[in-house]
Amino acid sequence: MLIVVSLVALLNRYGVARAVRATVALTLAALAFQVAVGAVVVTLHLPAALRGLHLALASAVWAGTVVLAVIAARLPATGAPAGLIDHGRRTARPAREVVLDYVSLAKPRIIPLLLITALGGMMMAQSGWPSTGLVVLTLLGGALAAAGAGAINCWIDRDLDLEMLRTRRRPLPDRRIAPTHALLFGIALGLAAFLLLAFWVNVLAATLAISGLLFYVFIYTLWLKRWTVQNIVIGGAAGALPPVVGWAAVTHRVDLTAIYLFTVIFLWTPPHFWALALRLKGDYARAQVPMLPVVRGDAVARRQILLYTVVLVAVTLAVVLTGALGLLYLAGAIVLGSVFIALALITLRNHRQRWSRLLFDYSIAYLGLLFAVMVADRMIGKL
């Protein structure tokens, strides 16, 4: 508790420095997961390898506090800038509004598609419907992990959100929720996800889910998003993990089929997100986020969308050669992929925003329908 209080105090005093914010987030996350791993190791009598992970996380907490002490010694205690100060609105608000603001931190619109792919991974592994209890627990754990990642992302990106027209009314840039509250909320959700999955599903599924959260927060949000045009390409690995979590929840392992499901979403993410980025290029430019259309221009982004779409469709068709999926899946993948490629071609040739919007909307439907066809084919093959 003393460590948490000290970290929050440092955040309030030196929160204007991005290095402080990042180190606080890393240290708090390491502390939370050290506690969680310790509880799991002791309760489930897990092997020595996880006890080593517990010690490694303890070392990370110690290293984080040392780094913060060094940074704090070199910084003036200026506090956070006006748009990012660490308090909420002073006027009392209805409880419903507060709850809705915390829900919005979790980015709930993203979660359903992640859960659909996780359920698809479970049904692919089972070649049918797993036990309802396992489905509920796995999807609840996945939802908590995704919500935690979203809340921590909102905490890290509140300076960018303040600059973008689309996001400046979110709870943190609008100062309706205190930033430290949002950070602790996100860590608590991630911790709850790990514990739920570890105790009631299995440790592999829990580890994969939390790996997705950590990758999204510390690799994509803190590093890739702000520094490289390939941010969404590499960062897409976080969003590609849910079907692997679902597969591991059923089988207690990860095999080639699970890796295939990961690859499909990994290749799907760039054309999906760049279709959105084409429409929001002005916002990203205003916030100085190096998205592909901002750095390389619309023409390059449209060509890359087509290239990734073609590669994605080719991969979805090639899997039939392995015998893992059959003719029903092949027919569905051909139809769905043909429409995807057609829309990417139209977007390349026609620069009206309605086509990039349609491509973005279709990409969401495409992924859900593709997983539905996979599951249907797998279930028929079992008959």
C-alpha positions in Angstrom: 0.0 0.0 0.0 2.9 2.4 0.8 4.3 1.8 -2.7 0.9 2.6 -4.3 0.5 5.8 -2.3 4.1 6.9 -3.2 3.6 6.2 -6.8 0.3 8.2 -6.9 2.0 11.1 -5.1 4.8 11.1 -7.6 2.3 11.1 -10.4 0.5 14.1 -8.9 3.7 16.0 -8.4 5.5 15.2 -11.7 2.7 14.0 -13.9 3.5 16.5 -16.7 6.6 14.3 -17.6 5.6 11.5 -19.9 8.6 9.4 -18.6 7.1 9.6 -15.1 3.6 8.6 -16.3 5.0 5.6 -18.2 7.2 4.4 -15.4 4.4 4.8 -12.9 2.1 2.7 -15.1 4.8 0.0 -15.6 5.5 -0.1 -11.9 1.9 -0.3 -10.8 1.2 -3.0 -13.3 4.2 -5.0 -12.2 3.1 -4.7 -8.6 -0.5 -5.7 -9.4 0.6 -8.8 -11.4 3.2 -9.7 -8.8 0.5 -10.0 -6.2 -1.8 -11.9 -8.7 1.0 -14.3 -9.7 1.9 -14.9 -6.1 -1.7 -15.7 -5.2 -2.0 -18.1 -8.1 1.3 -19.9 -7.4 0.5 -20.4 -3.7 -3.1 -21.4 -4.2 -2.7 -23.7 -7.2 0.7 -25.1 -6.2 2.2 -24.2 -9.6 5.7 -25.1 -10.7 8.9 -23.2 -9.9 8.9 -21.4 -13.2 6.0 -19.2 -12.1 7.6 -18.6 -8.7 10.5 -17.2 -10.7 8.1 -14.9 -12.6 6.9 -13.7 -9.2 10.4 -12.8 -8.2 11.0 -11.2 -11.6 7.9 -9.0 -11.1 9.1 -8.0 -7.7 12.5 -7.0 -9.2 10.6 -4.9 -11.8 8.7 -3.1 -9.0 12.0 -2.3 -7.3 13.6 -1.1 -10.5 10.6 1.1 -11.3 10.8 2.8 -8.0 14.5 3.4 -8.4 14.0 4.9 -11.9 11.2 7.1 -10.6 13.4 8.4 -7.8 16.1 9.3 -10.3 13.7 11.0 -12.7 12.0 12.9 -9.9 15.3 14.2 -8.6 15.9 15.9 -12.0 12.5 17.4 -12.6 10.8 20.5 -11.2 7.6 19.8 -9.3 5.3 21.5 -11.9 2.4 19.1 -11.8 0.3 18.3 -14.8 -0.8 20.8 -17.4 -4.3 22.3 -17.2 -5.9 19.8 -19.5 -4.4 16.8 -17.7 -4.5 17.7 -14.0 -5.1 14.9 -11.7 -8.6 15.6 -10.4 -12.1 15.3 -11.6 -14.8 17.9 -11.7 -15.5 19.3 -8.3 -19.3 19.5 -8.7 -21.2 16.4 -7.7 -22.6 14.4 -10.6 -25.3 11.8 -10.8 -24.0 8.3 -10.2 -25.3 7.1 -13.6 -23.1 9.6 -15.4 -20.0 8.6 -13.4 -20.7 4.9 -14.1 -21.2 5.6 -17.8 -17.9 7.5 -17.9 -16.0 4.6 -16.3 -17.7 2.2 -18.8 -16.5 4.5 -21.7 -12.9 4.2 -20.4 -13.2 0.5 -21.2 -13.9 1.2 -24.9 -16.9 -1.1 -24.9 -17.5 -0.8 -28.6 -14.3 -2.7 -29.3 -15.0 -5.6 -26.9 -17.8 -7.4 -28.7 -15.7 -8.2 -31.8 -12.8 -9.5 -29.5 -15.3 -11.7 -27.7 -16.7 -13.1 -31.0 -13.2 -14.1 -32.1 -12.5 -15.6 -28.7 -15.7 -17.6 -28.8 -14.8 -18.7 -32.4 -11.5 -20.0 -31.1 -13.3 -21.9 -28.3 -15.8 -23.5 -30.8 -13.1 -24.3 -33.3 -11.1 -26.1 -30.6 -14.2 -28.0 -29.4 -15.7 -28.5 -32.9 -18.9 -27.4 -31.3 -20.2 -25.7 -28.2 -17.9 -26.0 -25.1 -19.5 -26.1 -21.7 -21.5 -23.0 -21.0 -19.7 -22.3 -17.8 -16.4 -22.4 -19.5 -17.6 -20.0 -22.2 -19.0 -17.5 -19.7 -15.9 -17.5 -17.6 -13.5 -17.2 -20.5 -15.5 -14.4 -22.2 -15.9 -12.6 -18.9 -12.1 -12.8 -18.3 -11.4 -11.7 -21.9 -13.8 -8.7 -21.5 -12.2 -7.6 -18.3 -8.7 -7.8 -19.9 -9.8 -5.8 -22.9 -11.6 -3.3 -20.7 -8.5 -2.9 -18.5 -6.3 -2.4 -21.6 -8.7 0.3 -22.9 -8.8 2.2 -19.6 -5.0 2.2 -19.2 -4.8 3.3 -22.9 -7.1 6.2 -22.1 -4.9 7.2 -19.2 -1.7 7.1 -21.3 -3.2 8.8 -24.3 -5.2 11.6 -22.6 -2.8 14.2 -24.0 -3.5 13.0 -27.5 -7.2 12.7 -26.8 -7.2 16.4 -25.8 -5.9 17.3 -29.2 -8.3 15.2 -31.3 -11.8 16.4 -32.1 -13.1 12.8 -32.0 -11.8 12.2 -28.5 -11.5 15.5 -26.6 -14.9 14.9 -24.9 -13.7 11.6 -23.3 -13.8 11.6 -19.5 -10.1 12.1 -19.0 -9.3 15.0 -21.3 -12.7 16.6 -20.2 -11.6 16.2 -16.6 -14.7 14.3 -15.5 -12.6 11.5 -14.0 -9.3 11.8 -12.2 -6.4 10.3 -14.2 -5.1 8.2 -11.3 -8.5 6.8 -10.8 -8.6 5.7 -14.4 -5.2 4.1 -14.2 -6.1 2.2 -11.0 -9.4 1.2 -12.6 -7.6 -0.3 -15.6 -5.1 -2.1 -13.5 -7.9 -3.5 -11.3 -9.7 -4.8 -14.3 -6.6 -6.5 -15.7 -5.9 -8.0 -12.3 -9.4 -9.3 -12.0 -9.2 -10.8 -15.5 -5.9 -12.7 -14.7 -7.3 -14.1 -11.4 -10.6 -15.1 -12.9 -9.0 -16.9 -15.9 -6.2 -18.5 -13.8 -8.4 -19.9 -11.1 -11.5 -20.9 -13.1 -10.2 -21.5 -16.7 -6.5 -22.2 -16.8 -3.2 -20.5 -16.3 -2.3 -20.5 -20.0 -5.4 -18.7 -21.0 -4.9 -16.2 -18.2 -1.2 -15.6 -19.3 -2.2 -15.1 -22.9 -5.0 -12.7 -22.0 -2.7 -10.6 -19.8 0.0 -10.7 -22.4 -2.4 -9.1 -24.9 -3.2 -6.4 -22.3 0.5 -5.7 -21.6 1.4 -5.7 -25.3 -1.4 -3.3 -26.1 -0.5 -0.9 -23.3 3.3 -1.0 -23.2 4.3 -1.9 -26.8 1.6 -0.3 -28.9 0.3 2.6 -26.8 3.5 3.7 -25.1 5.9 3.0 -27.9 4.6 2.1 -31.4 1.7 4.4 -31.6 3.7 7.6 -31.1 6.9 6.7 -32.9 6.4 4.6 -36.0 4.2 4.4 -39.1 4.1 0.7 -38.6 2.3 1.1 -35.3 -0.9 -0.6 -36.1 0.8 -3.4 -38.1 2.9 -4.6 -35.1 0.4 -3.5 -32.5 -2.2 -5.7 -34.2 -0.7 -8.6 -32.4 -2.6 -7.6 -29.2 -6.0 -7.8 -30.9 -5.1 -11.1 -32.6 -4.8 -12.9 -29.2 -8.5 -13.5 -28.2 -9.0 -16.6 -30.4 -5.8 -18.0 -29.1 -7.1 -17.4 -25.5 -10.3 -19.2 -26.5 -8.4 -22.1 -28.0 -6.2 -22.4 -24.9 -9.2 -22.2 -22.6 -10.6 -25.4 -24.2 -7.4 -27.4 -25.0 -4.9 -26.1 -22.4 -2.4 -25.6 -25.2 -1.6 -23.6 -28.3 -1.1 -25.4 -31.7 -0.9 -24.5 -35.4 -4.6 -23.9 -35.8 -4.6 -21.4 -33.0 -1.6 -19.7 -34.6 -3.5 -19.6 -37.9 -6.4 -17.8 -36.2 -3.9 -15.3 -34.7 -2.5 -14.7 -38.2 -5.8 -14.0 -39.8 -6.6 -11.2 -37.3 -3.0 -9.9 -37.4 -3.3 -9.5 -41.2 -6.9 -8.2 -41.0 -6.0 -5.3 -38.6 -4.0 -3.0 -41.0 -6.7 -2.7 -43.7 -9.4 -2.4 -41.1 -7.7 0.3 -39.1 -6.2 2.2 -42.1 -9.7 2.5 -43.6 -10.6 4.4 -40.4 -7.4 6.4 -40.4 -8.2 7.7 -43.9 -11.3 9.4 -42.5 -9.6 10.6 -39.4 -6.3 11.8 -40.9 -6.8 15.4 -39.8 -7.3 14.3 -36.2 -4.2 12.1 -36.2 -2.2 14.9 -37.8 -3.4 17.4 -35.2 -2.2 15.1 -32.4 1.0 14.3 -34.3 0.3 10.5 -34.3 2.3 9.0 -37.2 -0.5 7.0 -38.8 0.2 5.8 -42.3 -2.1 8.3 -44.2 -0.6 11.2 -42.2 3.1 10.2 -42.8 3.0 8.6 -46.3 -0.2 10.1 -47.7 -3.6 8.7 -48.8 -2.3 7.0 -52.0 0.2 4.9 -50.2 -2.3 4.0 -47.5 -4.9 2.9 -50.1 -2.3 0.7 -51.8 -1.2 -0.8 -48.5 -4.9 -1.5 -47.7 -5.2 -3.5 -50.9 -1.9 -5.3 -50.5 -2.8 -6.5 -46.9 -6.3 -7.4 -48.0 -5.0 -9.6 -50.8 -2.5 -11.3 -48.5 -5.2 -11.8 -45.9 -7.6 -13.4 -48.3 -4.8 -15.6 -49.7 -4.0 -16.9 -46.2 -7.6 -17.6 -45.4 -7.9 -19.7 -48.6 -4.5 -21.5 -48.2 -5.5 -23.0 -44.9 -7.8 -25.4 -46.8 -4.8 -27.1 -48.2 -3.8 -28.3 -44.7 -7.1 -30.1 -44.3 -7.9 -28.1 -41.1 -11.0 -26.7 -42.8 -13.2 -27.9 -45.7 -15.3 -26.9 -48.6 -18.0 -25.0 -46.7 -15.3 -22.8 -45.3 -13.6 -22.4 -48.6 -16.8 -21.2 -50.3 -17.5 -18.7 -47.5 -14.0 -17.4 -47.5 -14.0 -16.9 -51.3 -17.3 -14.9 -51.2 -16.3 -12.8 -48.1 -12.7 -12.3 -49.4 -13.9 -11.3 -52.9 -16.1 -8.5 -51.4 -13.3 -7.3 -49.2 -10.8 -7.1 -52.1 -13.5 -5.4 -54.3 -14.0 -2.7 -51.7 -10.3 -2.2 -51.2 -10.0 -1.7 -55.0 -12.8 0.8 -55.1 -11.2 2.6 -52.2 -7.9 2.7 -54.1 -9.6 4.3 -57.2 -12.3 6.3 -55.6 -11.2 8.8 -53.0 -14.6 9.6 -51.6 -14.8 9.0 -47.8 -18.0 7.0 -48.1 -16.0 4.1 -49.6 -13.4 4.1 -46.9 -16.2 4.2 -44.4 -17.9 1.3 -46.1 -14.6 -0.6 -46.2 -14.2 -0.1 -42.5 -17.7 -1.2 -41.7 -17.5 -4.3 -43.9 -14.1 -5.3 -42.4 -15.9 -5.7 -39.1 -18.6 -7.8 -40.6 -16.1 -9.8 -42.6 -14.1 -11.0 -39.5 -17.2 -12.0 -37.6 -18.7 -13.9 -40.6 -15.4 -15.5 -41.4 -15.2 -17.0 -37.9 -18.8 -18.1 -38.1 -18.0 -20.0 -41.4 -15.0 -21.5 -39.7 -17.0 -22.8 -36.8 -19.8 -24.1 -39.1 -17.4 -26.0 -41.2 -15.6 -27.5 -38.2 -18.9 -28.6 -36.7 -20.1 -30.2 -39.9 -16.8 -32.0 -40.3 -17.3 -33.5 -36.9 -20.6 -35.1 -37.9 
